């Protein structure tokens, strides 16, 4: 699996709940034209973690084939579609039984049009699941206060939205995202809204620890090529963040020395 994956360096490793990950890209498994394209795209992405709704990975039918074909990857089941804390908790428990994992991406949707999280129900679900021994990664809105509360109750990472799920609008509020990355105290994985490679670069340059995406790859004209582009984008954005960008200026500044010009 992932024979060409770039390994994380010791000084810049992504660690979630004590697990060191070799890729900062998390990728979904829904909406691809075929299962074969999905498998090829996941491999091209270099991702180590793949996400799937527990409904799609039931022990029967199509979902079980997804698990079989992606054997060797770390699954991050999610509670997509849940609208109450009770439903999310029950779904997480089913996921733990079906996939033998305590890792769970918690989604509790409060509005069907925008797919915005229901914050109060999300906090309740996450608090219960953390107490029950789950490694909780919640999908949340890009609110620094909510992200901090989720971190404080023991979530292993926070996953604020870049913009609306499936919208492809990129990072809608970079100022908020940068603030979240600076203050959260746990890894920040940008989840939702990324549409193309440049969006992933922006998220990573703002300080995100990683990106989670699905639609941007699954619905691209060529999912495998887009998966490869996202892989390089996340790596490039991380390197740029670590390198530190030059300050923006209102005036030009020559890069070549002024001394020794001909005629001077």
N, C-alpha and C positions, 0 to 999 in steps of 0.2 A: 504494500500500500504506500502511496505517496513517495515513490522512489527518489524523486528530485526535491523533496522538501528541504527548505533551509532551516537548520536547527537553531533554536534560541540560544543566544550566548548567555553565559552565567551572569554577566553584569546587566543584561536587559532581557530577563525572562518574564513571561506572563505566568503568574502563579495564582490559581484560584482554588481555595480550600485545600491548600497544600499540594495541589497537582500542578506540575510545570508543563505548560503547553508549548508545542513547537511551532504553532501557527496562531496568529492573531485574527484570523478570519474564521467566522462561524457561518455555516451555510445550511440552508433549508433544503427539504427534499420534495416539496409540493409543486405541482403545476408544470412539470416538464413535459415536453411532447411525448417522450417515451421513457421507460425505466432505464434503458441502455444509455440514453443521453444524460439522464440524471446521474448515473454512476460515473460516466466519463467526465461530466462537469465537476462533480465532487472531487474526483481525482486531480483534475486540472487545477482546482482551486488551492490545492495544498492544505486544505483544512483538516484538522484533527477531530473537530467536534461537528456533528451534524444534528440538525433539529428536525423534529417531526411531531405532529399532533398525535396524541395517544389514540385518537380514533383511526388514524391511518396505520398504526402499528399494532392493531389488534392481533390476537393469536390466530386469526383466520384470514384467508384471502390475500388481497393485494398488499396489505401492510406487512404481513410476515415475510413477503418476498423482498420488501425494502430492507428489512433487518438482515435477511440472509445475504443479500447482494452487497451490503455495506458492512459486512462482518470485519471487525478489526478497527472500526472507527468508534469513537466515544459518542454515544447517543445522548442528546439533551432533549428529552420529551418535553412538550409544552401543553399548557392547559387552554389552548386557543379555543375561542367560542364560549368560554365560561362567563357568566354574568354575575355570579355571586361567589362569596368566599367559600361557601359550603360546596358548591359544584367544583371549584378549583381544587379544594382539598381532596375531594373524592377522586377526581381525575388524577391528581398526583399520586395518590395511594394505588390506583390501578396501574399507573405507569411504573411505579416501583416494583409491583408484582410482575408485570408483563416483561419488563426489560432488565430487571435485577439491578437497578441503579437508584441512588438517592438524589441524583442531580435532577433538578426540575426548573424549567423556565415557566414562571407564573404569569399568566395573563388573566385579568378580570376586566372585561369590557363593559363600559358604562353607557356607551352611545353607539348604536349600530351604523350610523351614517359616517361618523368620523373615526370610529374604533378607538376612541380615547379611553384610557383606563378609568375605572371607578376606584378612586384613590382610597376611600375608606374601606371598601371591600378588599382591595389589594393588600392594604396593611394588615387587615385581620387574617387573611389567608397566609401571608408570609410569616406573620408572628407564630401562627399555629404550626406551620410546616417546619420552621426553624426549630421550634421546641420539640418537634417530632423527629429531628435528626436529619432532615433533608438539607441538601446544598441548594440554596434558593437563589435564583437569578431572575429578578422581577422585571417585566416590561413595564415602563412607567412613562409619564410625561416629562418634559424637559424642565422640571422645577427643582432647583437646588435644595429647597427645604424638604420636599418629598424624598429626593434621593438620599439626603442625609438621614432622614428618619428610617428609611429602609436599611441603610448601612448600620444604623444604631441598634436595630432589632436583631441584627446578625446575618443579614443577607450577604452571600459570598461575593456578589458583584451587583451593580445596578445597570439597567439597560434602558436608558432614556431614548425616546423616539427622536430621530433626526427630523422627520416630518411624518405626515399621515402614512399609515401602512399601505404599501403598494402604490403610493403616489409618484415615486421617482423624483420628488421635488428637492432631494438632497437635505442639507442641514439648514433648516429654516431659521434657527435662532442660534447663531454661532456664539454670541456673547454668553447666553445661558449655558451652552454646552461647555465652553471653556471654564466657566465658573464651577460647574459640576465636577469637571475633571480635576480641578485644582483643590476642591474641598471634600470630595466624597470619602476618601480614606479607604476605599475598596476599588477594584478595577471597574472602569466605566466602559461598557460595550455599547456602541451606538446601534440601535435596533430600529428599523423601519425608516423608509423614505429614500434610502440610497438608490439612485437610478443608474449611475455609470461610474467609471473608475475615478473621475475627478471628484465626485462626491465623497468617495471613500478616503481619498487623499486629504481633503479638507477636514474630515472628522478626525483623522489620525494626527494631522498637524496641530489641531486644537488640543491634543493631549489625550485623546481616547486610547484606551488600552487595546481595543479591538473593534471590529465591526461584525454585525450579524446581518445577513441579507438572504433573500430568497428570490423574490419577484424579478429583481434586476438581472439575475442570471437566468432563471427558468423561462422568462418571457422574452429574452433577447432573441434576435434573429439567429444568432449562433451561440447557444448557451455555453458551450465548451470554451470558445474563444473569450467570451465575457468573463467566465470563471477565472481563466488565466489572467485576464486584465485586472480583475479585482485582487487577485493574489499579489501581483506586482504593485498595485496601487496601495494596498495596506502596508506592504513592506517599505515602499518609498515614503509614504506619509509618516511612518514611524521614524525612519532615519532622518527625515527633515525636521521632525519635532525635536529629536535628540540633538541634531546639529545646531539648531537655533537659526531662525531667519534673520536677515538684515533688517534694520528699521526702515519703515516707509518714510520717504522724504517728499517734500513738495517741490524740490529743485533737483536738477540733474547734478550728478557728481561724476566726473570722469574717472574711469578705471585705470587709464594709462597715466604715467607720470608726466608732469608738465615741463620738467627740466630737460634741456638738450633738444628742444624742438628746432627743426630746420628754420633758419631765418630769425631766431630769437637771440 
